[in-house]
Amino acid sequence: MKRMAFISVFVFIVLLMVGCGENGYGYEHEGDYHHHYEEDYEYEYEHEEEFVFESVIPLDMALRLFTELEEIWDRDGGALWGVPLHAPVMIACRTTRQAVGNQPDLHGILTPYGGVYVGELPPGAHISNTALWIGGIYWGMAIWDDAQSDLDTLVTLNHEAYHAILGGGFAGPDIEVLGGNWVLVEDINISWALEMDALLSALRSTGDARLEYVTRGLSYRAWRRYQRPPLTPRENSVHYGEGLAQYSDHIVFEDLEDFIAHRIVPWIDHALEGEHGNGINYGYAGGALYALLLNETGIDWKTDRHRGMDFGDLLKNAMGITELIPFDLLVLERRGE
């Protein structure tokens, strides 16, 4: 009996091995198991949906601009402000709310895609040329505009990166609600433009000619602030807030004249045309001009900078100017009149 039972078990085992194949798993070859497993896995993978982002913002353009910015900031090496300017930046579309960034956020709004980070901004997120918090990160943002040149977008990103790293944004002075002596708003606009025009001529000059142009520019400034005393703290603040960001944009350009053509002259022209709201224009271009001229004096004006500092007084003292042009000798006229 025992022998019959033993033979039956032996035969069962042999049949089982024959039926399952040489490797005991029903496959003739050792690799068959893995081969079928991989086929099943690949079948499932092929049916997974891949992430696709149909962006109105050209991703290759965004990647190129982000890369160029990093190269600019690498060359600067923190020399401009004593700190690296590497900042989170993004390009955003107001119509679609799509955004393309140079890094991820902390809340999963942006997804890595094509070398950049893409996503749709939440409804409450503001979209403008500005610096702001999105997804736990303080970004420098540029609005996407297909009519805008790549250079303009690059400069805007650099400008807002300054704000993201160093802050300082400020709205321009509203000349219509400020008190003081009665004077035409147009004359205030023209005085802004003539001041900037004089400072620009000073930047392009040397020696006595530079001294004369700076004196003229400061005289227009003194006249305007006499007419509207509340302009003094507001102008100082906008110089600090926006003018220094505009000044930072010169590192984007290889040539100072290119910077002047793109970031100074248009602001002067707008003011000379008498366009409303030139307090902001004045702050951007005026602050940048004062900063560039202060660099030429060799004084350390950056270390203790603060919102209340007066760039005109700093320049005046640095250049040893003691007297300005009397108000009755100043002529307020548009260019060419």
WOHUHU-V763851 format. One line per field, one symbol per residue. ss: DSSP state (H for helix, E for strand, C for the rest). psi: psi as a letter, one per 30 degrees, with the letter a starting at -180 (. if undefined). burial: # if it has 16 or more other C-alpha atoms within 10 Angstrom, else .. A space follows every 10 residues. Layout:
ss = ???
psi = ???
burial = ???
This chain:
ss = CHHHHHHHHH HHHHHHHHHH CCCCCCCCCC HHHHHHHHHH HHHHHHCCCC CCCCCCCCHH HHHHHHHHHH HHHHHHCCCC CCCCCCCCEE EECCCCCEEE ECCCCCCCCC EEECCEEEEE CCCCCCCCCE EEEECCEEEE EEECCCCCCH HHHHHHHHHH HHHHHHCCCC CCCCCCCCCC CCCCHHHHHH HHHHHHHHHH HHHCCCHHHH HHHHHHHHHH HHHHHHHCCC HHHHHHHHHH HHHHHHHHHH HHCCCHHHHH HHHCHHHHHH HHCCCCCHHH HHHHHHHHHH HHHHHHHCCC CCCCCCCCCC HHHHHHHHCC CCCCCCHHHC CCCCCCC
psi = eeeeeeeeee eeeeeeeeff leggggkfke feeeeeeeee eeeeeffkkk kkjjkfjjee eeeeeeeeee eeeeeeggee gfkkgjlkll kkkeefgkkk lgllafggek kkjhfaklak klefkkjlja klkkhgkjlk kkkkjffkle eeeeeeeeef eeeeefafkk klkjfffkaa kkkkeeeeee eeeeeeeeee eeegllbeee eeeeeeefee eeeefeeief feeeeeefee eeeeeeefff ffkfkeeeee eefeeeeeee effgkkggee eeedeeeeee eeeeeffglj feegklefkj eeeeeeeefg kfklkkeffk kjllkf.
burial = .......... .......... .....#.... .......... .......... ......#.#. .##.##..## .##..#.... ....###### ###...#### #####...## #....##### #....##### ##.##.#### ####...... ..######## #####..### .##.#..... .....##### ########## ###......# ########## #####.#### ########## ########## ##......## ..###.#### ##.#.##### ########## ####...... ........## ##..##..#. ...#...... .#.#...
